[in-house]
Amino acid sequence: LILALASLIFSCVFHECAHVWVALKMGDTTGRDLGRLTLNPAPHIDLFWTVLLPIFSFFTAGFAFGGPKPAPVNTHNMRDPAFGGVLSALAGPGSNLLLAALGVSLHWLLYTLSPGLVPPDSANACFFVIFLYTNVLLAVANLIPIPPLDGSRFLHYMIGRPMDPIMNYVERSGWITALPILFAFQVILPRIYQPFDALAEQLLASLFDGKYVDKLFETYRG
């Protein structure tokens, strides 16, 4: 549980920083000025999304669902609002895919150079599997086109100003927004998880010894 929480917190914060950093590079200083360009989790905590919603979803849906405070991005400050908006929207999921790739690479490097650090039944090795799953599933989940997820922001920037009133209203209505996301996660993520689980095992089997991967996933699933 500690490994999963550490992986989730870091990956979510990195995700939000990626939005702010790309927006800054495109000319929007909003996120930086509000102190959101930091890996310190504290500025990214939101009373609703980070505290109340996980408690509510745990007792109603059986699992804790929530997230950090959505990154403040103002495309009107960007040199190219349309292109900058698309880039900043995709930066979050892209950053999670980057972290997943870096995690697998570091796992393989340690396995190759110092296998004693990552035996298959160890917390160290298990952490890399958790880190891979956390980041890929975060990337996929955030591409669902429901505000304030990144998929909706990408769609918004592609369509343009006609969607402004809808996005502004929905993003201010936390509970109204959270319910369809919660429903979508219940329907979509279980269908994604099983194919990804098999794909992840195949990916790691192509990089590591088969017996190592079998024991690793036995530890992870246990």
Phi, psi and omega in degrees: 000318180297317179297318181294318180294318179298316179297316183293314182297311181298316184294321178293316180295318178298321178302311181293321177298325180297318176303310184294319182295316179294319177300319179298317180295335179269002174110356181262115183264007187304306183297318179296317182294332179270007176077024183263000178267065183209148176273000173291121184296334189305312181293347183264000181279134179236134183304316182283301188290326187263335185245299187289316183296316176301321178294314180299312183292327180295318183276343180256323184252348178090001175213151182275120179236134179182201181179178177283173175297128180305139182296132178281112180231128178242102184294338181293343177273353186276154178296323177230090187304317183294307182293318179296322178296317178297314181298315182293326178293319182279346182297324181297300177301324178297321180294325179290322176294324176296315178298320178299316179295319178294322179296314178297319180297317180293320177301312180296320181296315178295319179299323182282316187269326183213072186299338179295340179280338184227055174300150189296339180258020183259161175295327180300310181293320180298324180301320182294326176292314178300318181296319178298310182297315181304311187285321178293317181291326174297318180297313182293314182298322183287348178273357174295129187278058175236126180301144002264024180295157188294333177298322179288324179292321176299314179298320179300313182291331178288323181278320177101202188302329179305336180270356184306308183299320181295312182297316181298319181291312184295319182291337176278342185261081188306306183293322179297321179288320186294324185297311177294329177295315180300316178296316180298318179296320179296325183274315189276312188298320176299328179285334178278324190298312185296313176298321179293323179302314179293320180294319179296320179295319178295319179299311181292328178294334178281345182254332184240169175295142184301318180293324178297314182294319179301313180292323180299313182286332173297318177293315182298313183285337177286000000 
